[in-house]
Amino acid sequence: MTRTMTQAQNSHKSGKEAGRAIRSGRIGFWQKFRLLQRVVTNYAYDARRFRRHAYLYEARRREQLCARVLADAHFLEYGMALRNARPGFGVQRAVRLARDLCQLHDMDAQDGRGAEKSKSMMAIGRSVLSSYLEFNAQTQQGDLDEVRARAHLLQQHVTTENPAGTRTVTREAIQSASEIDFAGFAAARHSVRQFIPGAEPVEEIRRAVSIARTAPSSCNRQTCRVHAFTQPELMERVRKHQAGNRTFGHELSGLLVIASDLHNWETVGERYQPWIDGGLFAMTLLYGLHAQGLGTCMLNWSVEKTQDKLLRAELGLGDEHLVIAMIGIGWLPDRFSVCASHRLECDDILQLNQIDKSPPH
């Protein structure tokens, strides 16, 4: 009997394949009750973490203030980018932005070790505020006087700034940059589970992450972080927590963990936004890796709270870090097999100008 057959039989006996339980027969009352308990417990785990770290009541922590700075700066930016931008709009947002920037500056003055965390966010906020005040140079509103005064104080501490506010782009420039066979590029990406040895793809990962920075995020808060591992002993420690890579994970040249910082969220309505932003970021990162010639495989993080805690403890991630997914990466062989199932047809997915008027069940 081959090793592969033995592994398959063992998986069958245990009722699991790739970490997923296989049920047989009817589920009894107490099994249903225990499953419901697990669902409620895990929902409570997510809700408790969101309440603890999001600034539902007030932004006090440095991370929360930084998130609000990016959100308010984005509000002012897109207001200035509208076709008929109205002078004087968003004054209260500008006041809050100026106050938050001053508070962050005071925090940095008291704790220099934390200043590096807020450096980029403060640069964006100051630059947007400067652009907003220039946009409202002729506007006379009392609240703008406070914004101008605080902005003047902040500018005294500026050394270099990243451009922010608004800029003009042309249709020609966008169309010229878009003249690629993206359909072919996307179709050529596969979930790869066969790799060959190669160098640590450090520079390739850096370029892919730079591409992923362009992914849209709610109010430009840019909440996602990538924890990358290319050393075999570290990858081994991380990948053991994810069951789906067991048959090929030892061939990987890199393993990426994508997480979203819960400090960035403000309202109850944003409770699922970390996963949405995380999915957008993960897909963009996947294409970035694909563009570097690397094979990739998404490794889902569909786990319960105990497993989630184990991974975060392994990585040293705080309770505020919500793990979105993992990506296994490696160097492509000359020839290899991939799953060949046809994708659903466009008409199976797309409903164009249709509204279902059937009564709800």
N, C-alpha and C positions, 0 to 999 in steps of 0.2 A: 504494500500500500504506500502510495507516495505521501510526502509531507503535506502537499496541498490538500489531498483527500482527507488526511487525518485532521488537519485544521478545520476543514469544512464540517466534518462529522462532530468535532468537539463544539464548534459553534452551534450546530443544530441541537446537540444535547443540552447545551446551556440555554437554548431558547433565544440566542442573540446572534446577530450578524452586524458587524460594524457598530456595535454598541447599542443597537436598538432591540428592545424586547419584542418577541414574536408571540402573540397571544393565540391560543387555540380554544375553541369551545365558547360557551356563553359566560358572561361576566356576572358574578353574583352580586347581591345587594351590598355586602360588606366590602367587596373589591371596588364597587362603584363609589361607596362612601369614602374609602381611603384615597381613591384617585381624586375625588372632589376636595378632600382635605389638602392634598398636595397642590392642587391648582390654587386654592385659596391662600395657602402658605406662601407659595412662590409669588403670587400677585402682591401679597402683603410685603414681601421682601423687597420687591421693586418699588412699591409705593412708599415704603418707609425710607428707602435710600433717596428717592426723589425729593420727598418732603424735607429730609435732613440737609440736603446739599443745595437744592435750588433756592433762589432768593424769593420765595413766595411772599414773605412778609417784608423783608428789608434787606438790601444789599449791604453787608458789613465786611465780609472777607475780601481780601485782595482779589481773589479769583472772580468773585461775584461782581465786584466793581469793574474789573477789566471787561467782563462779559457785557455789562450794561453800557460801558463806554463804546464798545464795538457796535452794539445794537442801536444806540442813540446816534452815533456818528453815521451809521448806515441810513437811518431814517432821514437825517439832514441831507446826506448825499443824494438819495434817490429823489427827494423833494426838489433839489436843485437841478436834477437831470430831467425833470418832466418838461414836456413841450411848452407849457405855459406856466413856468415856475413863478410862484407868487412871492414877492418880497415880504418878509415878516412872518412867513409860515414857521411853525415848529419852535416858537420862542421858548416855550417851557421845556422842550427837549434840550434846547441849547443851554438853558440855565442849568438843568440837571447834569448835562455833559460837562460843563465848566466846573461845577461843584465837585463832581466825581473825580475829574482830573486833578483838581487841587487836593482832594483828600488822598488820592494815590501818591501825589508828590510828597505830601506830609508823611505818609507811611514809608515811602522810600527813604526819606531823610532820617527817619527813626530807625529803620532796619535796612541797611544797605544790602544785606544778603538777599532780600526779596526783590530788590529793585530790578534785577535782570528779568524776572518773570513778567513784569508789567512794562518793560521798556518799549517793546514793539507796539503794544496796545496804546500806550500813552502817545507815542509818535503819531499813530493814525488819528487818535482823537484830537490832538492839538492841530494837526494839519487840516482836518475837516472843519474844526472850529474856526480856524483862520480863514478858510475858503468861505465858510458861511458868513462870517463878519464882512468879508470883502463883497459878497453877494448882497449884503444888506447895508452897504456903506451909506446909502441915502435914506435908510429907514430910521424913523424916530419912534422908538418904543422904550418905555421905561425899563423893562426887563432886559433889554439889549445892553443897557449901560452896565449892568452887573456882569453880563457875559464879556463885554469889552474889557472891563477892569480885570477880571480873572484871567482872560486870555493874555493880557499884557503882562501879568505876573508870571504866567506859565512860560511865555516866550523868552523871558530873561534866563530861563534855565535850559533852553534848547541849544543843542550843539549841531545835530544834523536831523533832518526830517525826511520821511518818506512822502512822496507826493500822494495826496488824497483830495477829496472833493469831487470834482467832475473833470472829464476831458472829452475832447471831440474825437470820434472815430468815423470812418467812412465805410459805406457799403462796399466799395471797391476793395478796400483793404481786407475786410472780413471775407468776402467771396474769394479773393485771391489766396488767402491762407487756408480756405476750405476746399481747395481744388485737389482733393485726394480721394482715393477709392476707399472711403470709410466703410462701405458695405462689405467690401472684400477684406479689409483689415479686421472688422468685427467677426466676420464669418471664419476667419483663419484662427481665431482664438478658441482654444479648447481647454477643457479641464484635463490637465495632463497628470498621469500617475506613473510615468516611466521617465527616469532621468539618468544622466551620466555624471561622473565626477567632474568637478571644475573648480576654478578659483572662487574665493568668497566674493559674491556679487555686491560689494559695498557701494561702489560708484553707481552701479545700475539701480540700486535701491534708492540712492540719493536723488538720481534724476527722476525716477518714477514718483517719489514723494513730492518733488518740485512740481510735477505735472498734476498730481492729485490736489495740490493747493488751489487749483482753479475750480474745483468742484463747488457747486452752489451750496450755501449753508444758510440756515434761517437767520435773517438780519445780519448776515456776514459775521456771525460769531465764531466760525472756524473752530469748532469744539473738538475735532478729532485729533488724536495723537497716534503715532505708529511706534510700536516697540519691536525693533528688528533684531533678529539673532542670526548670525552666520557661523558661529563657532559650534562644532559638532556637540560638545558636551553640554552647551547651553540649550541648543535645539532639542536635544534628547530630554532634558529636564522639562521643557515647555510642552513638547508634543505629546508626552505621555498623558496629558490631561485631556486630549482630544481623540476620541476613539476612531474617527473616520480615516485617519492616516496610517493605521497600523500596518497595512500591507506594503506601503511605499515610502513612509516618512523617513526611513533610514537613508533614502537616496537624495533627500532634499539638500540644497545648498544654502537655503535661507528659509526662515520662518518669521512671518510678520503677524503681530497681534494689533488689531485696531480697536481703540477705545475712545469713548466720548466722556468728557468731563461734565458731570451733573451740575457743577457750580454755574453753568452758563444759562440755566433755564429759569424763567420768571413766573410763568402762569401755569395753572392746572391744565389748561388746554394744550400745553407743550409737553405733556407727560410722555408722549410717544415720539417726540421730535428727535431725541438722541439717536434712535434707531433709524429714522428716516434720513437724517443728515449722515449718519454712519454708513448707510447703504449707498448713498450717492457718492460719498468719499471712497468707499471700498471699490465700487465699480470703476471709478476714474483711476484709482491706483492700479487696479487690475489691468486696465488698458495701458497705463504707463509702463508697467512691467512687461506687458506684451510687446510694446514698442521697443523695448531694450533687447528683444530676442529671447527672453526668458519664458520657460514653461511655467504655468501657474495652475493652482487648484484651490478653489475656495473651500475652506474648512469651517463648517457652520458651528456656531456656539449655542446650540439648542440644549441647554443643560439646566439642571435645577440648582438651587442656591448653594447646596453643599459643594458641588463641583466648581461653581463659580468662585466661591471663597477660596478653594484650594489653589486655583490658578492665580488669583490675585495675590495670595500669600506667596506663591512661588516667584512671581514677578516683582513683589514688593509694591503692588499697586494699592492705593488707599481705597476706602469704601466709596469715594466719590467717582471712581473710574468705572464706567459701564463698558464691559467688553462687548464689542459688536460682532466680530468675526476674526478668524485667522486666515492667512493666505500662505500656502506652501509654494515655494519657488525653487527652480532648478534649471540645469542646462539640458537642452533637448538632444536626444539621440538622433542619428540620421534617419531612422525609421522607427515608428512606434504606433501602438494602437490607441484609439480613443473611442468613446461611446458614439454610436452612429444614429441614434434615434432621431427621426425627423422632428423639427420644431412644429408647434401648432401653426396652422395657416393664419394669415393676417385676419381673415374674416372670422376666425374662431376667437380672436382677441379684441378686435376693434368693433365698437358700436358707434356708428356715425349718425348724428342727429336723431337718435332714438331715445324715447323716454318710456320706461315700462310703467304702464298704468294699471297693471294687475293689482288687485287688493292685497295688502300684506297678510302673511300667514299668521 
